[in-house]
Amino acid sequence: MYKVNNEPVGVVFPHIEPNTDNEGRIFWVGIHPNFLGSGLGRDLHSIGLYRLKNEFKATSYLGMTQVDNFPMRNIMVSNGCIHNKNTVISLQYSI
């Protein structure tokens, strides 16, 4: 949990993807609605990347988001992630 002035503003959940060779993922970056657009999402993502590298010993990171989630895409790019069009294919089942 990330706090500003002792007030909770967001969370980040990094993990190692099961059955991989230390591939890091960030399962969730969540910001309280009152703090959206403040740059804290970038900070939380950066903290997640730091933890993946230094605590989880990840050797790589694969970040994913919806194609139209421009705020999250911008966060990943601002933290040094590079768009790789050949990494993942997405399949969706509508209920």
FENLIN-V707163 format. One line per field, one symbol per residue. ss: DSSP state (2 for helix, 1 for strand, 0 for the rest). psi: psi as a letter, one per 30 degrees, with the letter a starting at -180 (. if undefined). A space follows every 10 residues. Layout:
ss=???
psi=???
This chain:
ss=0111001111 1111110000 0011111111 1022200002 2222222222 2222000001 1000000002 2222222200 0000000000 00000
psi=kkkkhgkkfl lkillkkkgl ihjkljekjk kkefgkgfff eeeeeeeeee eeeeefhkfl kjkklkegie eeeeeeefgg kkkjfgekkk kkjk.
